[in-house]
Amino acid sequence: MTTTAVPTVDSAEKSARRGRPGGPVTGVGRPGIAWAAPAAVFFGLFALVPLLLVVVLSFTRWNGLGSPEFAGLDNWSRLLDDPVMVKSLWLSLVFTVLGVVVQTPLSILLGVWAAGRQRNRAVLSAVYFVPLLLSITAVSVLWRAVLDPNFGVPSQAKWLFGDGNLFGTQAGAIGVLVFVSTWQFTPLHTLIYQGAARAVPGVLYEAARIDGAGTVRQFFHITLPQLRNTVVTSTILMVVGGLTTFDTVLILTQGGPGTDTTNSAYYMYQKAFKSFDFGGASAIALLLVLVATLVSLVMVRLTGYDRMRSTMEGV
Amino acid sequence: MKRHVRLLRTAVVGGASLAMTLALAACGGSGDSAGDGSGEIHVLVYGDATNKVEKQLVDTFNRTSKVKAVLDTIPGADYQSKLQTIISGKQAPDLFFNWGGGSIKPYVDAGLLMPLDDFIAKDPGLKSQFLPSVFNTAVVDGKPYGIPMRGTQPVLLFSNKKALAEAGVTAPRTWDELLAAVKALKAKGVTPIALGGGDKWPTQMWFQYVYDRVAGPDHFQKAVNGDKSVWASADSKRALGMLKELIDAGAFGTNYDSVKFTDGGSPALLATGKAAFELMGSWEYSTLQDAYPDFVKSDLGYGTFPTVEGGKGDPANLAGNTNNFYSVLKSTEHPEAVAEFLKLMYSDEFVKGQLGIGNLPTTANTPKFLDGSASPAYSTYQYDLVKKAPAFQLSWDQAYPPAATTTIHQAVQQFFSGQTGPDAFIAAMQTLPAA
């Protein structure tokens, strides 16, 4: 067994070092190109092809009727002059940052708490998980009714909500959007943190206890550092979710008051399917892709996600 | 260059139709005629409670016709978006529901619709059997493109009689009386006027009427035809000034932007007496009838929009949805069958069916059946209003092409919230494309 396996691995490594791609890789089951084919075909058909079509459309004028007309850089120059576009990018950023800032501490605390093996924690964690199972549409409709200024909660809590005009001011509308997304998506991140917290080796806590560290110190000096990679994963999910926030905006505010909650994703939808300006909408879509790519590149670089060092060194 | 464009077009159209074919393949192909007079016509309508009557008419039609009609529905809010994506493709219907005016103008421009002159020449009833103010809504560039196919929906000023009586005011006949009523109601702690500002189109209704009363119906007609200067006219500024005065008097309260009509918020305000008035389409009656039958029986009042002293608009003018229409695609393979189907739109069966579910048809034979309607007094009142109205202004967001809707809604909302002034409103309306 060993006598046959070892030299094979050795030769494969050597050939890789020599930089001969196509060199003989024998024995060990290294998947060939064919293995990637199904995923590649799907990705190509449902991600690359539409993306290419969007690139093409962004240089045309098209309202969905007849054939697109070539429009050169028209859509792009309009886009860069459009104050609503700049505002919408800014709003996307605000939603993202607020989402991360509000959800991360909440879900870390809940996740670490839920990682305990006590029975009551297991039951409550299951309850906390419920919002994630509901559709975003249903959740948005529900909160819209709960927050009705005349018949909902604000009418009974005037000391907190004033006249209840939550959807009539920018701060109020953004607050509602962030709150509803938090309510719905914190459970997902709680789940991620719960799993990660359970994976922290018990010996670390034993050692800390022997050294006399209390619960709080254990949390800050063992749990948090051990969750480092999880924080990165969860934050990237939140950022992607934040930049593409759409459903809640569509149902709760329709981008209003005015354009005060029109983020880029909603603006794109509005241009395409309300104003039937598919060219302009495609340009927004591409801009959003560019911005999102840029943001994720920066994040990967800053957080060291690409290196992803183990938190287990020395354990 | 030319070749590039063509290549580009082929690529995009090809890609888009590929995507659509994939998506729509499941819906099944339409039956093709075999040249023996049989086949299918697809009737596409807005999906809601009225479909009951449409289904019934399709059944009636299919009993005698060789070409069978198939009723397809698209649920509410998505109607216009979906229609636009299928109308120029293979899945296009033979005839479809619309709001007339700007809602079909882009399709007329794209050469997709069939002018109905030939149908009318063969059967004059297709024109003469309908009220002219309604029929004219679907006339584009001087040619008729639509046959009225549902009920008329003028916007009326609804009121809570009890709330009015408690504040010692009567239904206002003039703008000044309205302002006085607002003051009295506010002093009583009642929100004078319920407004579902979250939906934006209810806000637009106030503009439609004030502009009509002050500047007359020609003003908007000119604007929609492309004369942008009318928005900056003295009349336009006076109308905006009056609206501003009403808003500043606290007529709508402070939180109307968080209230919606569509989720039942603003009708509830009116029915519970928390507000005294609501300007709303005639469907308000059936909405309230469903949710608050006792209120409708005892305290619901309705009337026309107040007159404005020195204004150019006739006090009998109306605004709202004149009706919905069927328009016919040029690509239909069975024009004769379509014409036969359209004749049902002024049949007795149609009128009875519509009245039975609370809609008010606009055909010449409607008065015969008004007694059999869901609420005879209300139906008769409306029918007389529509018949006598010198002008019936189609809702602004439907008179302009769909592309203008977002701009109009934002402009009216921002003006009401005080975010922008008259100049910004005028500038926004001047950016709209002509219909």
Chai-1 contact restraints between the chains, C-beta under 6 A:
chainA,res_idxA,chainB,res_idxB,connection_type,confidence,min_distance_angstrom,max_distance_angstrom,comment,restraint_id
A,L53,B,G15,contact,1.0,0.0,6.0,A-B,restraint_1
A,V56,B,V12,contact,1.0,0.0,6.0,A-B,restraint_2
A,G64,B,Q84,contact,1.0,0.0,6.0,A-B,restraint_3
A,G64,B,T85,contact,1.0,0.0,6.0,A-B,restraint_4
A,L65,B,S88,contact,1.0,0.0,6.0,A-B,restraint_5
A,L65,B,A110,contact,1.0,0.0,6.0,A-B,restraint_6
A,G66,B,A110,contact,1.0,0.0,6.0,A-B,restraint_7
A,S67,B,R9,contact,1.0,0.0,6.0,A-B,restraint_8
A,S67,B,V13,contact,1.0,0.0,6.0,A-B,restraint_9
A,P68,B,R9,contact,1.0,0.0,6.0,A-B,restraint_10
A,P68,B,V12,contact,1.0,0.0,6.0,A-B,restraint_11
A,F70,B,V5,contact,1.0,0.0,6.0,A-B,restraint_12
A,D148,B,G265,contact,1.0,0.0,6.0,A-B,restraint_13
A,P149,B,N255,contact,1.0,0.0,6.0,A-B,restraint_14
A,P149,B,S258,contact,1.0,0.0,6.0,A-B,restraint_15
A,N150,B,L269,contact,1.0,0.0,6.0,A-B,restraint_16
A,D163,B,T254,contact,1.0,0.0,6.0,A-B,restraint_17
A,D163,B,N255,contact,1.0,0.0,6.0,A-B,restraint_18
A,G164,B,N255,contact,1.0,0.0,6.0,A-B,restraint_19
A,N165,B,T254,contact,1.0,0.0,6.0,A-B,restraint_20
A,N165,B,N255,contact,1.0,0.0,6.0,A-B,restraint_21
A,N165,B,S258,contact,1.0,0.0,6.0,A-B,restraint_22
A,L166,B,S258,contact,1.0,0.0,6.0,A-B,restraint_23
A,F167,B,G198,contact,1.0,0.0,6.0,A-B,restraint_24
A,F167,B,D257,contact,1.0,0.0,6.0,A-B,restraint_25
A,F167,B,S258,contact,1.0,0.0,6.0,A-B,restraint_26
A,G168,B,D257,contact,1.0,0.0,6.0,A-B,restraint_27
A,G168,B,S258,contact,1.0,0.0,6.0,A-B,restraint_28
A,P257,B,D257,contact,1.0,0.0,6.0,A-B,restraint_29
A,P257,B,S417,contact,1.0,0.0,6.0,A-B,restraint_30
A,G258,B,Q410,contact,1.0,0.0,6.0,A-B,restraint_31
A,G258,B,Q414,contact,1.0,0.0,6.0,A-B,restraint_32
A,G258,B,Q419,contact,1.0,0.0,6.0,A-B,restraint_33
A,Q270,B,T406,contact,1.0,0.0,6.0,A-B,restraint_34
A,F273,B,S81,contact,1.0,0.0,6.0,A-B,restraint_35
A,K274,B,T406,contact,1.0,0.0,6.0,A-B,restraint_36
A,S275,B,A403,contact,1.0,0.0,6.0,A-B,restraint_37
A,S275,B,T406,contact,1.0,0.0,6.0,A-B,restraint_38
A,F276,B,Q84,contact,1.0,0.0,6.0,A-B,restraint_39
A,F276,B,A403,contact,1.0,0.0,6.0,A-B,restraint_40
